[in-house]
Amino acid sequence: MKQLLIFFTLIGMLVSAEMSAQTEITYEGSEEYGRMYDIIYHPTIENRLYAVTLGSHIMQSNDKGETWEVLYSFSENGVHLNNLKLLPDNTLSFSAQYSATLTKNAVYLYDIDQDEIINQYTPPITSDSDKVWINSYAVHENDPDVALVHQAYKIGFSGYAKVYYTADGGDTWEMVYYTENNNGIFPNNVAISPNDPEKLFIARGASPNTEEGGLLISENAGTTWEEKIPGNNYKVITFKPDDADTILVGTFIGDENNGHEENLYRSTDGGDTWNIIPITWEEGVLDNITAIAYNPLDMDNIILLEENEVVITHDDWDTWEKTVYPLDNLDGYYYGINLSFSPFENGELFVNADYHPIKSDDGGETFSRVYNPFYFTIMAAYHAGKDDHLYHGVQRGLVHENLTTGTVNAYDVQPLNLVFGFDAPVYFVDKLTTGRVYKYESTFTSSSLNVSDNHGESYTFLYSNFNDKLISLTTDPTNPNIIWVSFLNQG
């Protein structure tokens, strides 16, 4: 039988570094559920893309997203990578969120040519912190020793945030912002001016008090700050690539009762003065600007992403056109998190919408969904027999693939926009009886163990309990009709 390595993003399986060169490696997954984020073009290598999965992998494509390969895997399980950026010296930066060890929650620099992590930015961790994570960061594009890191943390049920600055690659840190010293106002984003490593920006948002928002600018590496355009909550900060004094800032989620207004602001003097670009916005749910990007082939062409609106200008905001999309759109545009223009094909770009990546070949006028086989799953199982069967969980449901015939069926898969108040079902595949699958699922009133003999298409009830967790299930090797089950509380 052909040796097969089954890979899914975030299934918790590790590929051994000792695997023989003769081992055949294939990716098995349904492209219907693929999700990747932070897709970015390489500026000088045609057709090259980078992205992160929902877990611990950085992906690379050499054919504009038609196929992908794993470029880098984080060395620990249970890690979530995000905020992927490409620095000028062929280095990828990203932040990692890891619950087991607080010091792993840091910003990392990965050298693509050397295929290794070359630096880790770990700001000081406040004592007694129960949880720490990186909300945003900036690495100076001309000097990677200069970084600004926005760290959030919790002590008990209380949340806090600090912003740290380093000019020596993380050897020393200066705390330049602390929520407790700023009326409890939390940062949303940080930035460093491309032409001045000591010019820092903090876009601020919510607080537990009536005062919120404001854009802070420092000219002296965070020693002092000046507030600009107060009264609104901000997040997106975008510098014009060929003129760092031209800056676009977009508002974040805010409370209209506190005077917050959705706006796009522009400065052409490095942030000293600001003007509103008078776009008329449609009413949605969150009403916030999510990303702004310049076309590297035409600096007058800028695209702004909003919750359910895409705004395009071809003349540097003298005029613009806007397209409004349905709210909570599962297959098309909704809540674009970031976008990346092709540096080779004018009009070609990728957008990471909230649910799936999408692509445009006409400059953002229309979008098509990008399918890929990489997504989150909490289980994968293989059954060998007359036919070989692969099972894996996705979106609270189960996908069964007959590897011999190529037939794929999905059962009980839920849409991404549904919210549940209880744990996802737990699936166990019987290793002795072909087609037998067990499912343990909970509702608000009870939990039940069920069995299927047709690969998960339908189930028969076996046992019920309440507010418990199924830990393990196995079949008696001498009698396939006897199973042993252990529960967290019942034993």
C-alpha angles and dihedrals in degrees: 000000000000112000108242131191110202112207130188127165109263099358088135093243120134123215109221116240087216093063111136119253088236094062112111111229120200133169115233119191143110111265088210090082102038117138129178132162143204093030108185135176122235106242097222107021110078117232092007117136134175129200143158126237125224087270140025105326136099110206131205130201126190096186103055095271101315090117133009138202132193109260098175137004122198112244095236134062120238096038126137117204122202144148093059113189134172116226122205096254094064091267126135119212125198141158124238129211114203124168099195099061122024094205090063088065094092146110115272133199115211119194107216095199095048093038093223145100107263100181142010122204109207113169118205113287116228112241116255091024111154095190133015130185141165111246098180140343143182129209116195107248095218097041117029090190087075114078139158115206126192107206124188125192144171132224107191107316095334122100128211139171136205132183118215130194128203130182097179105058095274099308089119131017136201120203104226100171136027126177093221090059093047105055091272094294111156124218118238100188143356132210141179122216109251092225099042122042091197095053107094134182131200119189107203133203140166132009136177088249134067092261113083143160131004132151115255122203127188125192095187107054094276100310090121133010136206121204119227131188095003126194099051133086115239139188117153115078116177127177121204104250096228097036118038091188089068107081133175120203124186128201122246131210109312145161115260089201088066092051097265115154129186108243146148112229127198132194124188097182102061095275101309093116132018136200131193118240098219102231115162109229129209118230114256135151106274099015098198137137109244107182143359125194138176122223105241090210093053119021092194089063110084130166124205121196121207131176093279102351134082116200121194129188126185097182104049094270099313083118135358143182127220134204121198118209131194116274115256092012106183101193104028137033119334127142101347108210097194141342137209128201122216111249090208108038116051110225096021117118144148125226126193103218118192095261107026139001114261133193135210128199095182102059097273098311091118135009137209126197118254112225123206137155098239119104145123120288131162097204142030126178136179127206120192120202140108083328124022115239131198123195130184138164124242132169093351091307139088131251119202122195125186099214092196097054098024092233114151126194129177123204130194094350108165128215115260093240096061116103120208129195095208139055123285117259117273117227130201123186117214110236094202106043118056113233096012114133129170123210127192113192137169135213131180090274107036149345125240140194114217135179131216127194095186101064095273100311093119135002141212120214117249112165142353135207137151135252096350138124127231108230104178142355130188137167122243103252092219097047122028091199092065119076132182117217131184125199129196094239106018097046 
